[in-house]
Amino acid sequence: MAVAIADLNGDGHPDLVAINANANDRTGTLSISRGDGHGHFTGAVLFPLPFPPKTLAVADLDRDGITDLAIVSEAFSLVSLVFGTHDLDLHHTEYKAGVRHRRSRSPMSTAMAAPT
């Protein structure tokens, strides 16, 4: 399990994003809870992942002003990039399909920085 806080929907309030692995069938979930600006979060919206996630990082990877995600699966030796949408409404709009990058060695962590 990994957790990150970032403004995912552009409303200026921090949102909560978490990944969870299911060891039984080697899958996982991405869960997103919208922040209300007063320190509370909505119930989580769950997105299935076809791999067991290990770590998570958030940043605007494609410089479109919308937060994106990088999810690492050590078991599947991949990094999955999940790009946010322009009209993100966590109850109606899903993140675009992830772009997977296979690695020859198992990745164990993620870190991102804003490009200059």
N, C-alpha and C positions, 0 to 999 in steps of 0.2 A: 504494500500500500504506500502511496505517495500522495501528498497534498500540496496544492499551490493556491495562492490568492492573487487574482488579477481582475481588472475590469474587462470582462469578456463581451459585454453587450454595449459598451460605449455610453452608459448612463452616468459615469463618474463615480459609481459605487463599486467597491471591491466585491467580486464574486468568488465562490469557493469551487475548486475543481479537484477531484480525487480520482485515482485509479486503484482498482482492486483486482487481484488475480484469483482465479478459481483453479486451484491445484488439481481438482478431480478430473476436469476435462480440458485443461490447458487453454482456457479462454480467460476473459476478464471483462471488466466494465469501466467505463469512463462516466463519472457522475459529476453533474454541474448543479450548484445551488446559487441562485441569484441573491445578491446582497441588497438589502432595502435602504442602506445608508444610515441605519440606526443601530448597527451591530448585530442584526439578525439576518438569517438566510432562509430562503424558501425551501420547500422539500426538494430533494434531489431529482433531477431528470437523468435517467440512465440511458447510456448508449452502449451496446454490446461491442466488445473487441474480440476479434478472431484469434487472439494470442494472449498469453499471460503477461501483463505489463510489469515492469520492475521500477522504473523511475519516470519522472515527468518534468518538463521545463516549459515555461511560457514566454513568448516574445512575439513581436510583429515580424515574422520571417520574410514576408513578401512586400513589406513596406506599404501596405494599403490602409494603414491606420486601424486595423482590426487585429486583436490578439489571436495568435496561432499557438498550437501545441506541438511539442515533440515528445513522443512516448517511446521508451526503450523496452524491448523484450530481450532479456538475456537468454532465455530458453530458446527463442527462435532466431537469435543473432540478427536482430533488425532494429532499425529506428523508423518509426512511423511519424510522418509529418501530417498534422491535421490543421487545415486552413479554415479560419473563421469566415463567416459570410457577412456581407454588407448590411443585411437587414436582420441581424441575429435577434430572434425572439426565442428564448430557450424552450418555450413550450410548443412552438410551431415550426421553427426553422432548425434544421440539423446542420452540424458541421459538414463540410464537403468531405468526400472520401479521402482517407489518408494516402499519402505517397510513402511507400515502403522502400527502405534502403537496406539491403542485406549486407552483412559484414562477415568476413571470414573468421573473425574472432568475436566472442560474445561481448557486447557492450555492457558495462556495469553501471554507468551513471550518465547524466546529462547536465549540461550547463550551456547557457546562451548569453550573449551580450548584444546590445543594439549596435548595428553596423553604423559606421560614420561616413 
